């Protein structure tokens, strides 16, 4: 990595050596009240930084005045015309430069960068502040699914522009690492997602909820996540003819109205949080995911922690998340294979129980504490590299055991 000379007017560098308390500026394309994987990860990162005594500031297009005791700068944003529930940041570099100069961060964490992340990366480069970008949203797959004219080419160009100017890009899965490598992105490492093992646990199973959803003893086949076109949820319609099952849909989004018509008889529970969400997961008999453009698939991981077998596409994040024996992976978009795997699980209670046990055991080392300790190590490495300080270990290799 080329070390840039500190330019006139750049953010002051702190004399502290990596190992002490850090000042982290987090820039996120999405935050509360939006509920999605980006928001959840950012919340977990901020909670971790607060618990470890670090200082942080969040910049996002939505959010409260403070989170985890840290100030939140709510910046300009706009709703996507084809997805009104989702906002992206559109702040100017002048405002971002002012925020960075006032806070004087040791490192800038750019979560799921798009428009706001691109501007933040440019300003950080100007001010000679180390940057760690989190690749969490497959913008290219997003453009493919929404069939935007010239969208794929535009998203490839934007992804390259962003990630070529940061010090390190952390991707959650081997599939997303390969995708970035093919685009010529350097400085890659794998940073997975953690799971709350207290919240998501088989003991959260609710017999009361099951009686309400399955009064005749039906098996519950569920999807939990955003109801959006890129999730390919029309595949769930192929599960309707299976005898003795009921579909359960948890989440919200632009596809809800269409899905209610497509899946008559399915239970739509809306967006759930906390104990209600945990109970919904643990009360399922099989968890099904359908979208092929998941960089990680946190919902599958939460289902596994809840002791629920998973059936998901053999694409993107699920390839790493759903370990052998914890569920089944089917060719993306293949409804026949999806139905076949679900049928196997519902027809064989012993297989279902064995798969559920393996799924639950497989995530026991994926706590958010372990995952975010790894993230802070990445922060310290990019700071040390920029300051020409000795680096303790090397997490950059995508095949590094520490980063897996």
C-alpha positions in Angstrom: 0.0 0.0 0.0 1.3 3.4 -0.9 1.6 5.7 2.1 0.3 9.2 1.3 2.0 12.2 2.7 -0.3 14.2 5.0 -1.7 17.1 3.0 -2.2 20.6 4.2 -5.6 20.9 5.9 -5.8 17.2 6.6 -7.4 15.7 9.7 -4.9 15.8 12.6 -3.4 12.3 13.3 -3.5 11.1 16.9 -0.2 10.0 18.5 -1.7 6.9 20.0 -0.3 3.6 18.8 -2.8 0.9 17.7 -3.7 -1.0 20.9 -5.3 1.9 22.7 -8.7 3.5 22.5 -9.8 4.3 18.9 -11.8 7.1 17.4 -14.0 5.6 14.7 -16.2 7.5 12.2 -18.9 5.1 10.9 -20.6 6.1 7.7 -23.6 4.0 6.8 -26.0 4.1 3.8 -28.7 2.8 6.0 -29.7 3.1 9.7 -32.7 3.2 12.0 -35.7 3.2 11.5 -34.9 1.1 8.5 -34.6 -2.5 9.4 -32.2 -4.5 7.3 -28.8 -6.3 7.4 -26.8 -3.1 7.1 -28.6 -1.4 10.0 -28.3 -4.5 12.2 -24.5 -4.8 11.5 -23.9 -1.0 12.2 -25.8 -1.2 15.4 -23.8 -4.2 16.5 -20.5 -2.4 15.7 -21.5 0.7 17.6 -22.6 -1.4 20.6 -19.3 -3.2 20.6 -17.2 0.0 20.3 -19.2 1.5 23.2 -18.7 -1.6 25.4 -14.9 -1.5 24.8 -14.5 2.2 25.6 -13.8 3.4 22.0 -15.2 6.7 20.7 -17.4 6.8 17.6 -19.6 9.1 15.5 -22.2 7.8 13.0 -23.1 9.5 9.7 -26.3 8.2 8.0 -29.3 9.4 6.0 -31.7 8.5 8.9 -31.4 7.9 12.6 -31.9 9.2 16.1 -29.8 12.0 17.6 -27.7 9.4 19.5 -27.1 5.7 19.5 -25.1 3.7 22.1 -24.1 7.1 23.5 -22.5 8.2 20.2 -23.6 11.2 18.2 -25.5 10.6 15.0 -25.1 13.1 12.1 -28.3 12.7 10.0 -27.3 13.9 6.5 -29.2 14.5 3.3 -30.8 11.5 1.6 -33.3 10.5 -1.0 -35.6 7.6 -1.6 -35.0 5.2 -4.5 -37.8 5.7 -7.0 -38.2 1.9 -7.5 -37.9 1.1 -3.8 -39.5 3.9 -1.7 -38.8 2.2 1.6 -35.1 2.6 1.2 -33.1 5.8 1.5 -29.5 6.5 0.3 -27.2 9.3 1.5 -26.5 12.3 -0.7 -24.4 14.5 1.5 -21.8 16.9 0.1 -18.1 16.4 0.6 -18.0 19.8 2.3 -20.3 18.6 5.1 -18.4 15.3 5.4 -15.1 17.1 5.5 -16.4 19.3 8.3 -17.6 16.3 10.3 -14.2 14.5 9.9 -12.2 17.5 10.8 -14.2 18.1 14.0 -14.1 14.5 15.1 -10.5 13.7 14.0 -11.1 9.9 13.5 -8.3 7.4 13.6 -10.2 5.3 11.0 -13.3 5.6 8.9 -15.6 2.6 8.7 -17.8 2.8 5.6 -20.7 0.4 5.8 -22.2 -1.0 2.6 -20.9 2.0 0.6 -22.9 3.5 -2.3 -23.4 7.2 -2.9 -22.7 8.4 0.7 -19.9 5.9 1.1 -18.3 7.1 -2.1 -18.2 10.7 -0.9 -16.9 9.6 2.5 -14.1 7.6 0.9 -13.0 10.6 -1.2 -12.9 12.9 1.8 -11.0 10.4 3.9 -8.4 10.0 1.1 -8.1 13.8 1.0 -7.5 14.0 4.7 -5.2 11.0 4.9 -7.5 9.0 7.2 -7.3 5.2 6.9 -10.5 3.6 5.7 -12.2 0.2 6.1 -15.1 -0.5 3.7 -17.7 -3.2 4.5 -19.0 -4.9 1.3 -22.5 -5.9 2.4 -24.9 -5.1 -0.4 -24.5 -6.6 -3.9 -25.4 -3.5 -5.9 -24.6 -5.3 -9.1 -27.1 -8.1 -8.3 -29.5 -5.5 -7.2 -29.3 -3.7 -10.6 -29.7 -7.1 -12.4 -32.8 -8.0 -10.5 -34.5 -4.6 -11.0 -33.5 -4.6 -14.7 -32.3 -1.0 -14.7 -31.1 0.2 -18.1 -27.3 0.3 -17.9 -27.6 -0.4 -14.2 -25.1 -3.3 -14.0 -22.4 -1.4 -15.8 -23.0 1.6 -13.6 -22.9 -0.5 -10.4 -19.7 -2.3 -11.4 -18.1 1.1 -12.0 -19.3 2.5 -8.7 -18.2 -0.5 -6.8 -14.7 -0.3 -8.3 -14.5 3.5 -7.7 -15.3 3.1 -4.1 -13.2 0.1 -3.2 -10.2 1.0 -5.2 -9.6 4.1 -2.9 -10.1 2.5 0.5 -7.3 0.8 2.5 -9.2 -2.5 3.1 -12.4 -4.0 2.0 -14.0 -6.6 4.2 -16.5 -9.0 2.5 -18.6 -11.5 4.4 -18.3 -14.6 2.2 -16.0 -16.4 -0.1 -18.4 -15.7 -3.0 -18.3 -11.9 -2.4 -14.6 -12.0 -2.1 -14.3 -13.8 -5.5 -16.7 -11.2 -7.0 -14.5 -8.4 -5.8 -11.3 -10.1 -6.8 -12.6 -10.5 -10.4 -13.2 -6.7 -10.4 -9.5 -6.2 -9.5 -10.2 -4.9 -6.0 -7.1 -5.1 -3.7 -6.8 -5.3 0.1 -9.5 -7.9 0.6 -10.3 -9.9 3.7 -13.2 -11.9 5.0 -15.3 -10.5 7.8 -18.4 -12.6 8.5 -21.5 -11.6 10.5 -22.1 -12.4 14.1 -25.3 -13.8 15.6 -26.9 -13.0 19.0 -26.8 -16.5 20.6 -28.9 -15.2 23.6 -31.7 -13.9 21.4 -31.7 -16.7 18.8 -32.0 -20.0 20.6 -34.1 -23.1 20.3 -35.6 -22.3 23.8 -37.4 -19.3 22.2 -39.8 -21.7 20.6 -43.4 -20.7 21.4 -46.1 -23.3 21.6 -48.7 -20.6 21.9 -47.5 -19.1 18.6 -47.5 -22.5 16.9 -51.0 -23.2 18.0 -52.1 -19.9 16.6 -50.3 -20.4 13.3 -50.9 -24.2 13.0 -54.1 -25.0 14.8 -54.3 -28.4 13.0 -50.7 -29.4 13.7 -49.3 -28.2 10.4 -45.5 -27.9 10.0 -44.4 -24.3 9.7 -42.2 -23.4 6.7 -41.0 -19.8 7.1 -39.2 -16.9 5.4 -37.9 -14.0 7.4 -36.5 -10.9 5.7 -37.3 -8.0 3.4 -40.1 -8.5 1.0 -38.4 -7.2 -2.1 -38.0 -8.3 -5.8 -34.4 -9.4 -5.4 -35.4 -12.0 -2.8 -37.2 -14.0 -5.5 -40.0 -14.8 -3.1 -42.3 -16.0 -5.9 -40.5 -19.4 -5.5 -42.4 -19.8 -2.2 -45.6 -20.4 -4.2 -44.2 -23.8 -5.3 -44.4 -24.9 -1.6 -48.1 -24.3 -1.3 -49.2 -27.8 -2.6 -47.1 -29.6 0.1 -49.6 -31.4 2.4 -49.7 -30.5 6.1 -47.7 -27.3 6.0 -48.3 -23.6 6.4 -46.1 -20.8 5.1 -45.1 -18.1 7.5 -43.8 -14.8 6.2 -42.0 -12.3 8.6 -41.0 -8.9 7.2 -42.1 -6.0 5.2 -41.3 -4.4 1.9 -42.6 -3.4 -1.6 -43.6 -7.0 -2.5 -46.0 -7.6 0.3 -49.2 -6.8 -1.5 -48.2 -9.0 -4.5 -47.1 -11.8 -2.2 -50.4 -11.8 -0.2 -52.2 -12.5 -3.5 -49.7 -15.1 -4.6 -49.7 -16.9 -1.3 -53.2 -17.1 0.0 -53.4 -18.9 3.3 -49.8 -17.9 4.3 -49.4 -16.2 7.7 -48.0 -12.7 7.2 -46.7 -11.5 10.6 -45.2 -8.2 9.5 -41.9 -6.8 10.8 -40.9 -8.3 14.2 -38.2 -7.4 16.7 -36.7 -8.7 19.9 -38.4 -11.5 21.6 -41.2 -11.7 19.0 -38.7 -12.2 16.2 -36.7 -14.8 18.2 -40.0 -16.7 18.9 -40.9 -16.6 15.2 -37.6 -18.1 14.2 -37.5 -20.8 16.8 -41.1 -21.8 16.2 -40.5 -22.7 12.6 -39.9 -26.3 11.4 -37.9 -25.3 8.3 -36.5 -21.9 7.2 -36.5 -21.2 3.5 -34.5 -18.5 1.7 -35.0 -17.8 -2.0 -32.8 -14.8 -3.1 -29.5 -15.6 -4.9 -27.8 -12.2 -4.3 -27.1 -12.5 -0.6 -23.6 -11.4 0.4 -24.0 -13.2 3.7 -27.6 -14.2 4.5 -27.9 -13.3 8.2 -31.5 -14.6 8.4 -30.2 -18.1 7.6 -27.7 -17.8 10.4 -30.3 -16.6 12.9 -32.5 -19.5 11.9 -29.7 -22.0 12.5 -28.9 -20.5 15.9 -32.6 -21.0 16.7 -32.3 -24.7 15.9 -34.1 -24.6 12.5 -32.9 -26.4 9.4 -32.2 -24.1 6.4 -33.0 -24.5 2.7 -31.3 -21.8 0.7 -29.8 -21.1 -2.8 -26.3 -22.4 -3.5 -25.1 -18.9 -4.2 -23.4 -16.1 -2.4 -23.4 -16.1 1.4 -25.4 -19.2 2.1 -22.5 -21.3 0.7 -20.4 -20.3 3.7 -23.3 -19.8 6.3 -25.1 -23.1 5.8 -22.4 -25.7 6.7 -22.7 -29.4 5.7 -25.5 -31.1 7.5 -27.1 -27.8 8.7 -29.5 -27.7 5.8 -29.7 -28.0 2.0 -28.5 -25.7 -0.8 -30.4 -25.8 -4.1 -29.5 -24.4 -7.5 -30.6 -20.7 -7.6 -34.1 -20.3 -9.0 -34.7 -24.0 -9.2 -38.2 -24.5 -7.7 -38.2 -28.2 -8.2 -35.0 -28.7 -6.1 -36.3 -26.3 -3.4 -39.5 -28.3 -3.0 -37.6 -31.6 -3.0 -35.3 -30.5 -0.1 -38.2 -29.1 1.9 -40.2 -32.3 1.3 -37.3 -34.4 2.6 -37.3 -32.4 5.8 -41.0 -32.4 6.5 -41.4 -36.1 5.6 -38.6 -37.3 7.9 -38.8 -36.0 11.5 -35.5 -37.7 12.4 -33.7 -36.0 9.6 -35.3 -32.7 10.5 -34.2 -33.0 14.2 -30.7 -34.1 13.2 -30.3 -31.2 10.8 -31.6 -28.8 13.4 -29.1 -29.9 15.9 -26.2 -29.6 13.5 -27.4 -26.2 12.5 -27.6 -24.9 16.0 -24.1 -26.3 16.9 -22.5 -24.9 13.8 -23.0 -21.2 14.8 -21.8 -21.4 18.4 -18.5 -19.8 17.5 -20.1 -16.9 15.6 -20.9 -14.5 18.4 -20.9 -10.7 17.7 -18.2 -10.2 20.3 -15.8 -12.5 18.4 -16.7 -11.0 15.0 -16.4 -7.4 16.2 -13.1 -8.1 18.0 -11.8 -9.2 14.5 -13.1 -5.9 13.0 -11.2 -3.8 15.5 -8.1 -5.8 14.6 -8.6 -4.7 11.0 -9.0 -1.1 12.1 -5.7 -1.4 14.0 -3.9 -2.9 11.0 -4.9 -0.2 8.5 -3.9 2.5 11.1 -0.5 0.8 11.7 0.1 0.4 8.0 -0.6 4.1 7.3 1.7 5.2 10.1 4.4 2.7 9.2 4.1 1.0 12.5 4.8 -2.7 13.1 1.7 -4.8 12.5 0.8 -7.7 14.8 -0.3 -10.5 12.5 -1.9 -10.1 9.1 -5.6 -10.5 8.4 -5.6 -9.5 4.8 -5.6 -12.9 3.2 -9.1 -14.1 2.3 -8.0 -17.5 3.3 -6.6 -16.5 6.7 -8.0 -18.6 9.5 -8.4 -15.6 11.7 -10.6 -13.9 9.1 -12.8 -16.9 8.4 
